[in-house]
């Protein structure tokens, strides 16, 4: 029986330990290492050379999506499954774009996670079924890259002038892109547009 070598990246120590214990009970899965920060993923994978890395999205240092992007370049032989609390279709699209081969929610049974590890290790792609259906029905983000950038940046700035200075754009350009984003999302205000886009994971 071929053993699948797995690295865990999860900032919640208790959850990481429980996952390592449960996966370690599988006869064909070996947890070879674990880290609690996203910026430790590449170094750990270079050291342990796992077949697969399980990455949480929300981690200190860098998030799991950026860790997946860097890992696909630095250690392309290591496949990635994103495991997250956040069932957002935008996160799913971003994870696949970052090179992940799997996307599962944390409330999935460990038997389902173990099966996903086996399937991804065998070259398949595994996505949470309910989230896959939702992603197909919603489609991808209607926002352009510039609209996404400006809407995301607007979360930390109170006025158009402040936002324009931060992005080195004219206030008119910022206002036009924000107006377009608000209209596309069917929102009434900038704050509501941000809330909608965040809920769908489009401001990753």
MARGUMI-883176 format. One record per atom (N, C-alpha, C): residue number from 1; atom name; y, z, x; residue in three letters. Coordinates in steps of 0.001 Angstrom, whole numbers, plus 500000, padded with zeros to 6 digits. Atoms other than C-alpha are relative to their C-alpha. Layout:
  bake  palum   north      up    east  lumti
   NUM     CA       Y       Z       X    Ala
...
***
This chain:
  bake  palum   north      up    east  lumti
     1      N  498804  500000  500842    Unk
     1     CA  500000  500000  500000    Unk
     1      C  501252  500000  500881    Unk
     2      N  498756  500074  499238    Unk
     2     CA  503381  498985  501385    Unk
     2      C  500983  501055  499520    Unk
     3      N  499032  498964  500354    Unk
     3     CA  505902  501815  501464    Unk
     3      C  501410  499422  500016    Unk
     4      N  498621  500462  500103    Unk
     4     CA  509464  501054  500321    Unk
     4      C  500910  501102  500524    Unk
     5      N  499109  499028  499370    Unk
     5     CA  512012  502827  502499    Unk
     5      C  501359  499975  499291    Unk
     6      N  498799  499908  500835    Unk
     6     CA  515024  504064  500494    Unk
     6      C  501018  500955  500615    Unk
     7      N  498894  499112  499634    Unk
     7     CA  518420  505519  501410    Unk
     7      C  500796  500337  498747    Unk
     8      N  499217  499546  501151    Unk
     8     CA  520347  507585  498837    Unk
     8      C  501441  500269  500411    Unk
     9      N  498580  499700  499778    Unk
     9     CA  524155  507664  498672    Unk
     9      C  500575  500540  498694    Unk
    10      N  499576  499298  501213    Unk
    10     CA  525425  510189  496133    Unk
    10      C  500755  501248  500417    Unk
    11      N  499186  498877  499541    Unk
    11     CA  528198  512755  496449    Unk
    11      C  499644  501326  499352    Unk
    12      N  500402  498751  500638    Unk
    12     CA  526685  515336  494083    Unk
    12      C  498700  500482  500661    Unk
    13      N  501116  499538  499175    Unk
    13     CA  524385  517319  496352    Unk
    13      C  498760  500326  499180    Unk
    14      N  501146  499600  500812    Unk
    14     CA  522182  518721  493598    Unk
    14      C  499288  498782  499416    Unk
    15      N  500585  501206  500581    Unk
    15     CA  521666  515344  491930    Unk
    15      C  499287  499186  501081    Unk
    16      N  500602  500746  498895    Unk
    16     CA  520972  513695  495293    Unk
    16      C  498674  500620  500421    Unk
    17      N  501223  499313  499620    Unk
    17     CA  518394  516334  496171    Unk
    17      C  498898  499818  498970    Unk
    18      N  500990  500170  501065    Unk
    18     CA  516683  516063  492792    Unk
    18      C  499429  498587  500011    Unk
    19      N  500454  501384  499960    Unk
    19     CA  516532  512286  493054    Unk
    19      C  499061  499770  501181    Unk
    20      N  500845  500154  498817    Unk
    20     CA  515102  512481  496568    Unk
    20      C  498619  500614  499768    Unk
    21      N  501272  499324  500271    Unk
    21     CA  512427  514920  495429    Unk
    21      C  499132  499188  499046    Unk
    22      N  500760  500741  501004    Unk
    22     CA  511404  512892  492390    Unk
    22      C  499504  498666  500542    Unk
    23      N  500430  501287  499435    Unk
    23     CA  511333  509568  494215    Unk
    23      C  498942  500214  501080    Unk
    24      N  500968  499703  498959    Unk
    24     CA  509412  511196  497068    Unk
    24      C  498607  500251  499465    Unk
    25      N  501300  499790  500618    Unk
    25     CA  506602  511921  494622    Unk
    25      C  499289  498687  499692    Unk
    26      N  500612  501317  500228    Unk
    26     CA  506035  508194  494149    Unk
    26      C  499203  499613  501247    Unk
    27      N  500854  500254  498831    Unk
    27     CA  503158  507085  496408    Unk
    27      C  500476  498871  500904    Unk
    28      N  499580  501163  499211    Unk
    28     CA  504891  503886  497560    Unk
    28      C  501486  499999  500336    Unk
    29      N  498565  499907  499720    Unk
    29     CA  508485  505123  497980    Unk
    29      C  500243  501163  500957    Unk
    30      N  499640  498956  499030    Unk
    30     CA  509859  507075  500959    Unk
    30      C  501517  500053  500142    Unk
    31      N  498562  499807  499802    Unk
    31     CA  513405  508470  501024    Unk
    31      C  500209  500331  501478    Unk
    32      N  499871  499832  498546    Unk
    32     CA  514309  508025  504678    Unk
    32      C  501319  500628  500422    Unk
    33      N  498720  499401  499667    Unk
    33     CA  517866  509363  504510    Unk
    33      C  500876  500113  498781    Unk
    34      N  499048  499881  501102    Unk
    34     CA  520723  510432  502289    Unk
    34      C  501370  500357  500549    Unk
    35      N  498619  499731  499607    Unk
    35     CA  524511  510582  502546    Unk
    35      C  500804  500355  498757    Unk
    36      N  499165  499569  501115    Unk
    36     CA  527279  512033  500415    Unk
    36      C  501331  499290  499929    Unk
    37      N  498735  500724  499977    Unk
    37     CA  530095  509610  501258    Unk
    37      C  499737  498491  500101    Unk
    38      N  500167  501441  499955    Unk
    38     CA  530544  505898  500767    Unk
    38      C  500198  499410  501375    Unk
    39      N  499738  500553  498668    Unk
    39     CA  531893  505355  504268    Unk
    39      C  498923  500383  501011    Unk
    40      N  501126  499681  499133    Unk
    40     CA  528650  506777  505718    Unk
    40      C  498809  499075  499761    Unk
    41      N  501147  500814  500416    Unk
    41     CA  526415  504180  504049    Unk
    41      C  499577  499012  501074    Unk
    42      N  500352  501041  499032    Unk
    42     CA  526592  501376  506606    Unk
    42      C  499378  500611  501253    Unk
    43      N  500528  499355  498803    Unk
    43     CA  526055  503684  509589    Unk
    43      C  498598  500536  499789    Unk
    44      N  501326  499451  500290    Unk
    44     CA  523086  505373  507919    Unk
    44      C  498967  498885  499874    Unk
    45      N  500935  501119  500148    Unk
    45     CA  521512  502030  507029    Unk
    45      C  499724  499328  501344    Unk
    46      N  500231  500535  498653    Unk
    46     CA  522004  500793  510588    Unk
    46      C  499032  500895  500777    Unk
    47      N  500871  499058  499295    Unk
    47     CA  520246  503932  511805    Unk
    47      C  498580  500017  499442    Unk
    48      N  501315  499836  500619    Unk
    48     CA  517387  504133  509280    Unk
    48      C  499337  498687  499601    Unk
    49      N  500514  501306  500401    Unk
    49     CA  517005  500441  508357    Unk
    49      C  499120  500088  498738    Unk
    50      N  500789  499913  501231    Unk
    50     CA  515874  501149  504770    Unk
    50      C  499838  498609  499371    Unk
    51      N  500185  501237  500748    Unk
    51     CA  514514  498392  502563    Unk
    51      C  501030  499895  498879    Unk
    52      N  499128  499980  501176    Unk
    52     CA  516847  499477  499787    Unk
    52      C  500912  501222  500050    Unk
    53      N  499048  498892  500099    Unk
    53     CA  519941  501632  499274    Unk
    53      C  500385  500215  498539    Unk
    54      N  499537  499626  501333    Unk
    54     CA  520698  503457  496029    Unk
    54      C  501401  500577  500136    Unk
    55      N  498605  499600  499815    Unk
    55     CA  524481  503772  495756    Unk
    55      C  500633  500427  498687    Unk
    56      N  499150  499598  501120    Unk
    56     CA  526602  505764  493341    Unk
    56      C  501321  499250  500123    Unk
    57      N  498695  500676  499924    Unk
    57     CA  529951  504169  492439    Unk
    57      C  501076  500967  500473    Unk
    58      N  498931  499056  499692    Unk
    58     CA  532183  507234  492584    Unk
    58      C  499604  500895  501169    Unk
    59      N  500271  499189  498809    Unk
    59     CA  532042  508636  496142    Unk
    59      C  501269  500122  500827    Unk
    60      N  498851  499894  499086    Unk
    60     CA  534588  509939  498643    Unk
    60      C  499863  499009  501148    Unk
    61      N  499999  500975  498905    Unk
    61     CA  535549  507743  501580    Unk
    61      C  500293  498628  499447    Unk
    62      N  499861  501256  500749    Unk
    62     CA  534939  504404  499887    Unk
    62      C  499017  500067  498842    Unk
    63      N  500915  499947  501142    Unk
    63     CA  533297  503748  496532    Unk
    63      C  498746  499172  500275    Unk
    64      N  501273  500671  499814    Unk
    64     CA  529811  502362  496094    Unk
    64      C  500096  498489  499995    Unk
    65      N  499843  501449  500050    Unk
    65     CA  531037  498860  495320    Unk
    65      C  500466  499461  501357    Unk
    66      N  499535  500416  498678    Unk
    66     CA  532935  498589  498601    Unk
    66      C  498902  500238  501037    Unk
    67      N  501114  499741  499081    Unk
    67     CA  529975  500167  500405    Unk
    67      C  498961  498881  499901    Unk
    68      N  500957  501094  500190    Unk
    68     CA  527725  497474  498909    Unk
    68      C  500497  498726  500672    Unk
    69      N  499433  501199  499356    Unk
    69     CA  530093  494728  500105    Unk
    69      C  499818  500074  501519    Unk
    70      N  500110  499842  498546    Unk
    70     CA  530144  496107  503646    Unk
    70      C  498543  499962  500454    Unk
    71      N  501408  499958  499640    Unk
    71     CA  526406  496684  503645    Unk
    71      C  499394  498594  500005    Unk
    72      N  500543  501359  500068    Unk
    72     CA  525654  493088  502628    Unk
    72      C  500365  499188  501236    Unk
    73      N  499591  500697  498780    Unk
    73     CA  527532  491944  505731    Unk
    73      C  499369  500632  501246    Unk
    74      N  500462  499300  498794    Unk
    74     CA  526406  494603  508225    Unk
    74      C  498479  500082  500098    Unk
    75      N  501465  499856  500011    Unk
    75     CA  522768  495077  507171    Unk
    75      C  499447  499187  498829    Unk
    76      N  500380  500846  501138    Unk
    76     CA  521866  492104  504949    Unk
    76      C  498545  500163  499573    Unk
    77      N  501398  499794  500369    Unk
    77     CA  518173  493026  505006    Unk
    77      C  499785  501152  499039    Unk
    78      N  500107  498863  500922    Unk
    78     CA  518878  496153  502927    Unk
    78      C  500519  499605  498625    Unk
    79      N  499588  500311  501368    Unk
    79     CA  518939  495490  499196    Unk
    79      C  500709  501209  499384    Unk
    80      N  499180  498941  500598    Unk
    80     CA  521234  497514  496926    Unk
    80      C  499765  500103  498495    Unk
    81      N  499953  499697  501428    Unk
    81     CA  520889  499155  493530    Unk
    81      C  501150  500973  499778    Unk
    82      N  498919  499094  500394    Unk
    82     CA  524002  500709  491990    Unk
    82      C  499482  500889  498877    Unk
    83      N  500388  499039  501034    Unk
    83     CA  523238  503872  489998    Unk
    83      C  501246  500791  499633    Unk
    84      N  498706  499420  500361    Unk
    84     CA  526173  505187  488001    Unk
    84      C  499985  500640  498624    Unk
    85      N  499776  499396  501311    Unk
    85     CA  527318  507334  485111    Unk
    85      C  500763  499048  499095    Unk
    86      N  499046  500819  500747    Unk
    86     CA  529765  504630  484071    Unk
    86      C  499384  498668  499571    Unk
    87      N  500562  501238  500527    Unk
    87     CA  528254  501947  481830    Unk
    87      C  501087  499030  499606    Unk
    88      N  498892  500914  500253    Unk
    88     CA  531157  499539  482157    Unk
    88      C  499638  498612  500493    Unk
    89      N  500401  501354  499635    Unk
    89     CA  530638  495806  482161    Unk
    89      C  500767  499485  501214    Unk
    90      N  499236  500422  498831    Unk
    90     CA  533398  495314  484722    Unk
    90      C  499357  500476  501285    Unk
    91      N  500715  499477  498834    Unk
    91     CA  531500  497538  487141    Unk
    91      C  498754  499167  500278    Unk
    92      N  501197  500831  499823    Unk
    92     CA  528383  495462  486532    Unk
    92      C  500362  498685  500683    Unk
    93      N  499574  501264  499384    Unk
    93     CA  530195  492202  487340    Unk
    93      C  500395  500219  501463    Unk
    94      N  499549  499723  498632    Unk
    94     CA  531782  493789  490417    Unk
    94      C  498818  500315  500914    Unk
    95      N  501174  499654  499200    Unk
    95     CA  528439  495172  491608    Unk
    95      C  499218  498758  500396    Unk
    96      N  500729  501230  499699    Unk
    96     CA  526733  491795  491362    Unk
    96      C  500777  499141  500990    Unk
    97      N  499165  500766  499069    Unk
    97     CA  529671  490137  493117    Unk
    97      C  499953  500603  501403    Unk
    98      N  500060  499316  498700    Unk
    98     CA  529335  492743  495899    Unk
    98      C  498641  499850  500676    Unk
    99      N  501308  500236  499397    Unk
    99     CA  525730  491729  496487    Unk
    99      C  498892  500908  499520    Unk
   100      N  501044  499110  500518    Unk
   100     CA  523869  494387  494496    Unk
   100      C  498935  499201  499257    Unk
   101      N  501115  500641  500709    Unk
   101     CA  520468  493410  493134    Unk
   101      C  499585  500781  498766    Unk
   102      N  500341  499191  501159    Unk
   102     CA  520298  496179  490551    Unk
   102      C  501170  500838  499552    Unk
   103      N  498930  499177  500559    Unk
   103     CA  522558  498180  488250    Unk
   103      C  499378  500833  498885    Unk
   104      N  500612  499104  500965    Unk
   104     CA  521225  501225  486383    Unk
   104      C  500899  501191  499729    Unk
   105      N  499254  498797  500345    Unk
   105     CA  522703  504209  484592    Unk
   105      C  499226  501233  500453    Unk
   106      N  500624  498793  499463    Unk
   106     CA  522035  507717  485886    Unk
   106      C  499075  500692  499007    Unk
   107      N  500863  499323  500971    Unk
   107     CA  520434  508826  482632    Unk
   107      C  498664  499292  499808    Unk
   108      N  501293  500682  500075    Unk
   108     CA  517547  506391  483144    Unk
   108      C  498901  500921  500531    Unk
   109      N  501112  499173  499499    Unk
   109     CA  514154  508113  483588    Unk
   109      C  499648  499604  501430    Unk
   110      N  500327  500283  498604    Unk
   110     CA  512953  508386  487177    Unk
   110      C  498910  498936  500100    Unk
   111      N  501038  501045  499992    Unk
   111     CA  509946  506201  486285    Unk
   111      C  500632  498614  499919    Unk
   112      N  499286  501270  500112    Unk
   112     CA  512371  503442  485300    Unk
   112      C  500708  499660  501310    Unk
   113      N  499334  500216  498720    Unk
   113     CA  514317  503903  488531    Unk
   113      C  498986  499571  501065    Unk
   114      N  501035  500349  499026    Unk
   114     CA  511118  503781  490596    Unk
   114      C  499514  498572  499780    Unk
   115      N  500417  501364  500305    Unk
   115     CA  510055  500606  488805    Unk
   115      C  501062  499001  500446    Unk
   116      N  498908  500882  499570    Unk
   116     CA  513491  499090  489477    Unk
   116      C  500002  499831  501518    Unk
   117      N  500072  500067  498532    Unk
   117     CA  513155  499934  493181    Unk
   117      C  498903  499024  500420    Unk
   118      N  501110  500905  499655    Unk
   118     CA  509796  498152  493309    Unk
   118      C  500365  498542  499706    Unk
   119      N  499672  501375  500393    Unk
   119     CA  511111  495089  491494    Unk
   119      C  501074  499403  500901    Unk
   120      N  498944  500496  499115    Unk
   120     CA  514254  494792  493617    Unk
   120      C  499442  499769  501403    Unk
   121      N  500617  500169  498683    Unk
   121     CA  512224  495291  496801    Unk
   121      C  499163  498726  500053    Unk
   122      N  500819  501210  500089    Unk
   122     CA  510048  492404  495600    Unk
   122      C  500848  498737  499817    Unk
   123      N  499121  501159  500086    Unk
   123     CA  513108  490163  495297    Unk
   123      C  500556  499711  498626    Unk
   124      N  499491  500208  501353    Unk
   124     CA  513930  490546  491600    Unk
   124      C  501372  500654  499834    Unk
   125      N  498746  499349  500365    Unk
   125     CA  517211  491525  489964    Unk
   125      C  499756  500858  498768    Unk
   126      N  500238  499066  501093    Unk
   126     CA  517231  494556  487652    Unk
   126      C  501332  500541  499489    Unk
   127      N  498763  499534  500622    Unk
   127     CA  520042  495397  485229    Unk
   127      C  499654  500778  498742    Unk
   128      N  500185  499224  501221    Unk
   128     CA  520204  498051  482521    Unk
   128      C  500085  499060  498792    Unk
   129      N  500048  500999  501082    Unk
   129     CA  519198  496049  479394    Unk
   129      C  501175  500066  499034    Unk
   130      N  498898  499874  500960    Unk
   130     CA  521839  497446  477034    Unk
   130      C  501315  499533  500611    Unk
   131      N  498759  500403  499339    Unk
   131     CA  524597  496884  479573    Unk
   131      C  500023  498488  500217    Unk
   132      N  500078  501443  499815    Unk
   132     CA  523390  493338  480234    Unk
   132      C  500400  499275  498716    Unk
   133      N  499647  500593  501292    Unk
   133     CA  523659  492514  476520    Unk
   133      C  501492  500145  499739    Unk
   134      N  498573  499756  500196    Unk
   134     CA  527115  494082  476371    Unk
   134      C  500838  499077  500877    Unk
   135      N  499263  500859  499074    Unk
   135     CA  528259  492106  479418    Unk
   135      C  500020  498563  499515    Unk
   136      N  500066  501365  500516    Unk
   136     CA  527100  488847  477863    Unk
   136      C  500917  499823  498791    Unk
   137      N  499177  500107  501208    Unk
   137     CA  528907  489589  474601    Unk
   137      C  501490  500103  500312    Unk
   138      N  498585  499816  499664    Unk
   138     CA  532158  490684  476263    Unk
   138      C  500518  498922  500946    Unk
   139      N  499559  500965  499006    Unk
   139     CA  532235  488134  479046    Unk
   139      C  500714  500694  501142    Unk
   140      N  499303  499441  498845    Unk
   140     CA  534224  488595  482213    Unk
   140      C  501458  500281  499649    Unk
   141      N  498603  499633  500232    Unk
   141     CA  537793  489840  482556    Unk
   141      C  500860  498764  499742    Unk
   142      N  499096  501117  500271    Unk
   142     CA  540431  487555  481022    Unk
   142      C  501212  499983  500929    Unk
   143      N  498821  499871  499148    Unk
   143     CA  542958  488704  483612    Unk
   143      C  499848  499180  501282    Unk
   144      N  500001  500676  498709    Unk
   144     CA  543908  486652  486651    Unk
   144      C  499991  501061  501105    Unk
   145      N  499969  499024  498907    Unk
   145     CA  543584  488305  490069    Unk
   145      C  501376  500654  500168    Unk
   146      N  498659  499435  499859    Unk
   146     CA  547366  488758  490221    Unk
   146      C  500302  500976  498872    Unk
   147      N  499790  499101  501133    Unk
   147     CA  547507  490286  486723    Unk
   147      C  499217  501289  500183    Unk
   148      N  500831  498816  499744    Unk
   148     CA  544671  492629  487668    Unk
   148      C  500645  500892  501051    Unk
   149      N  499361  499246  498924    Unk
   149     CA  546435  493666  490871    Unk
   149      C  501223  500755  499491    Unk
   150      N  498764  499380  500479    Unk
   150     CA  549734  494357  489127    Unk
   150      C  499711  501085  498971    Unk
   151      N  500326  498999  501015    Unk
   151     CA  548178  496173  486173    Unk
   151      C  499394  501239  500653    Unk
   152      N  500599  498862  499292    Unk
   152     CA  546110  498361  488525    Unk
   152      C  501070  500797  500742    Unk
   153      N  498944  499320  499243    Unk
   153     CA  549138  499134  490676    Unk
   153      C  500965  500735  499085    Unk
   154      N  499040  499388  500924    Unk
   154     CA  551195  500019  487607    Unk
   154      C  499621  501420  499610    Unk
   155      N  500427  498642  500361    Unk
   155     CA  549138  503179  487118    Unk
   155      C  500776  501059  500768    Unk
   156      N  499318  498990  499193    Unk
   156     CA  551060  504904  489900    Unk
   156      C  501506  499822  500082    Unk
   157      N  498566  500260  499937    Unk
   157     CA  554560  503610  489220    Unk
   157      C  500612  500036  498597    Unk
   158      N  499380  499829  501299    Unk
   158     CA  556932  504491  486420    Unk
   158      C  500819  498813  499535    Unk
   159      N  499092  501067  500405    Unk
   159     CA  559333  501556  486450    Unk
   159      C  499577  498658  500605    Unk
   160      N  500253  501355  499500    Unk
   160     CA  559147  497796  486942    Unk
   160      C  500581  499848  501408    Unk
   161      N  499343  500114  498691    Unk
   161     CA  561555  498102  489879    Unk
   161      C  499161  500652  501092    Unk
   162      N  500849  499313  499025    Unk
   162     CA  559312  500619  491671    Unk
   162      C  498754  499174  500312    Unk
   163      N  501215  500797  499840    Unk
   163     CA  556263  498467  491096    Unk
   163      C  500293  498731  500797    Unk
   164      N  499619  501229  499297    Unk
   164     CA  558060  495338  492316    Unk
   164      C  500198  500265  501488    Unk
   165      N  499794  499660  498592    Unk
   165     CA  559097  497065  495544    Unk
   165      C  498666  500236  500704    Unk
   166      N  501311  499699  499416    Unk
   166     CA  555545  498276  496159    Unk
   166      C  499215  498719  500295    Unk
   167      N  500793  501227  499881    Unk
   167     CA  554072  494796  495680    Unk
   167      C  500760  498861  500674    Unk
   168      N  499149  501025  499367    Unk
   168     CA  556921  492884  497371    Unk
   168      C  500141  498763  499101    Unk
   169      N  499783  501059  500984    Unk
   169     CA  557517  490865  494205    Unk
   169      C  501323  500253  499299    Unk
   170      N  498769  499819  500761    Unk
   170     CA  560568  490290  492054    Unk
   170      C  499678  500738  498703    Unk
   171      N  500239  499312  501266    Unk
   171     CA  560958  492464  488951    Unk
   171      C  499617  499037  498881    Unk
   172      N  500328  500977  501027    Unk
   172     CA  560833  489331  486808    Unk
   172      C  498542  499554  500065    Unk
   173      N  501391  500414  499827    Unk
   173     CA  557495  488270  488258    Unk
   173      C  499054  501097  499521    Unk
   174      N  500822  498876  500427    Unk
   174     CA  556036  491727  487726    Unk
   174      C  500008  500125  498483    Unk
   175      N  499870  499881  501452    Unk
   175     CA  557345  491852  484164    Unk
   175      C  499197  498913  499295    Unk
   176      N  500718  501115  500636    Unk
   176     CA  555883  488432  483340    Unk
   176      C  498485  500199  500061    Unk
   177      N  501444  499794  499866    Unk
   177     CA  552437  489274  484694    Unk
   177      C  499520  501161  499132    Unk
   178      N  500376  498874  500855    Unk
   178     CA  552369  492614  482909    Unk
   178      C  499986  499590  498534    Unk
   179      N  499943  500468  501391    Unk
   179     CA  553399  490958  479648    Unk
   179      C  498776  499150  499672    Unk
   180      N  501173  500856  500210    Unk
   180     CA  550620  488389  480048    Unk
   180      C  498733  500842  499885    Unk
   181      N  501181  499134  500029    Unk
   181     CA  548059  491108  480764    Unk
   181      C  499923  500777  498693    Unk
   182      N  499960  499242  501254    Unk
   182     CA  549154  493171  477765    Unk
   182      C  499583  499112  498833    Unk
   183      N  500327  500929  501082    Unk
   183     CA  548893  490132  475504    Unk
   183      C  498521  499629  500017    Unk
   184      N  501413  500389  499888    Unk
   184     CA  545464  489078  476803    Unk
   184      C  499057  501111  499554    Unk
   185      N  500853  498859  500338    Unk
   185     CA  544061  492559  476270    Unk
   185      C  500228  500500  498576    Unk
   186      N  499725  499588  501365    Unk
   186     CA  545504  492857  472776    Unk
   186      C  500605  501385  499911    Unk
   187      N  499401  498670  499946    Unk
   187     CA  547429  495957  473785    Unk
   187      C  501440  499965  499513    Unk
   188      N  498610  499894  500432    Unk
   188     CA  550800  497197  472562    Unk
   188      C  500915  500438  501127    Unk
   189      N  499191  499487  498901    Unk
   189     CA  551964  498871  475743    Unk
   189      C  499251  499810  501323    Unk
   190      N  500622  500077  498677    Unk
   190     CA  551315  498798  479480    Unk
   190      C  498925  501068  500157    Unk
   191      N  500966  498906  499886    Unk
   191     CA  549565  502173  479291    Unk
   191      C  498727  499686  499221    Unk
   192      N  501170  500353  500804    Unk
   192     CA  547281  500911  476550    Unk
   192      C  499196  498890  500676    Unk
   193      N  500687  501075  499270    Unk
   193     CA  546493  497773  478574    Unk
   193      C  499193  500566  501164    Unk
   194      N  500709  499357  498891    Unk
   194     CA  545571  499935  481572    Unk
   194      C  498756  500717  499482    Unk
   195      N  501118  499251  500576    Unk
   195     CA  543345  502103  479369    Unk
   195      C  498859  499066  499605    Unk
   196      N  501021  500967  500415    Unk
   196     CA  541518  499089  477929    Unk
   196      C  499291  499416  501217    Unk
   197      N  500586  500621  498804    Unk
   197     CA  541002  497455  481325    Unk
   197      C  499162  500984  500797    Unk
   198      N  500777  498988  499284    Unk
   198     CA  539820  500706  482908    Unk
   198      C  498681  500285  499283    Unk
   199      N  501193  499704  500784    Unk
   199     CA  537357  501351  480096    Unk
   199      C  498928  498923  500214    Unk
   200      N  500934  501102  499777    Unk
   200     CA  535783  497938  480688    Unk
   200      C  499662  499818  501475    Unk
   201      N  500285  500104  498573    Unk
   201     CA  535830  498410  484457    Unk
   201      C  500630  498789  500657    Unk
   202      N  499358  501207  499471    Unk
   202     CA  538162  495454  485052    Unk
   202      C  501054  500279  501055    Unk
   203      N  499004  499673  498978    Unk
   203     CA  540515  497337  487381    Unk
   203      C  499341  500539  501257    Unk
   204      N  500714  499550  498803    Unk
   204     CA  537879  497989  490048    Unk
   204      C  500660  499419  501243    Unk
***
